[in-house]
Amino acid sequence: PRSTPDQFKSGQHIDRNKLSAGDLLFFRTMGQSVSHVGIYIDNDTFIHAPNSRKNVQVDSLDSAYYKKRYLGARRYW
């Protein structure tokens, strides 16, 4: 799937304590629905492009901002 909401609806649901490198992480950063996706690395870190004005960066799932916006993870392999 191409869009973030469609990606969130497909794939295998993965519990946060079972994340593996390559799992997609989904967040609600705008409005009421899923709007952002990142790729899990390890040790509660993920890589993502925060917006079109910022470079790709690594963040923590435990950061205050992402912790409260985390919706779930999916695996496609």
C-alpha positions in Angstrom: 0.0 0.0 0.0 1.1 3.5 -0.8 -0.7 5.7 1.8 0.0 5.7 5.5 -3.6 4.8 6.5 -3.6 1.9 4.0 -0.3 0.7 5.3 -1.6 0.8 8.8 -4.6 -1.3 7.8 -2.5 -4.0 6.3 0.5 -6.1 7.4 0.8 -8.1 10.6 0.1 -6.3 13.9 3.2 -6.4 16.1 3.2 -5.7 19.9 5.6 -3.0 20.9 7.6 -5.4 23.1 8.1 -7.7 20.0 9.4 -5.1 17.5 12.2 -6.0 15.1 14.3 -4.0 12.8 12.3 -3.1 9.7 8.9 -3.0 11.3 6.8 0.1 10.4 5.7 2.3 13.2 2.6 4.4 12.9 1.7 7.7 14.7 -1.1 10.2 14.9 0.8 13.6 14.4 -2.1 15.5 12.7 -5.8 15.2 13.2 -7.7 12.1 14.3 -6.1 9.4 12.2 -2.8 7.8 11.4 -0.6 10.4 9.6 3.1 9.5 10.1 5.2 6.4 9.7 8.8 5.4 10.7 11.0 2.4 10.4 12.0 0.6 13.6 15.8 0.2 14.1 16.4 -1.2 17.6 16.4 -0.3 21.3 13.2 1.8 20.9 14.7 3.9 18.1 13.3 4.5 14.7 14.2 6.4 11.5 11.8 8.8 9.8 11.4 12.1 7.9 9.6 14.4 10.4 8.4 16.7 7.6 9.4 18.0 4.1 11.6 20.7 5.7 13.7 18.4 7.9 16.3 15.8 7.1 15.7 12.1 7.9 16.5 11.6 11.5 16.6 9.0 14.3 14.2 9.4 17.3 13.2 7.5 20.3 9.8 5.8 20.8 10.1 6.9 24.4 10.3 10.6 23.6 7.4 12.5 25.1 6.2 13.6 21.6 6.2 10.2 19.9 5.2 8.1 23.0 1.8 9.8 23.2 1.2 9.7 19.4 2.2 6.0 18.8 -0.6 4.0 17.3 1.0 0.7 16.6 3.4 -1.3 14.4 3.0 -3.6 11.4 5.3 -6.2 9.8 5.3 -7.0 6.1 7.9 -9.7 5.9 
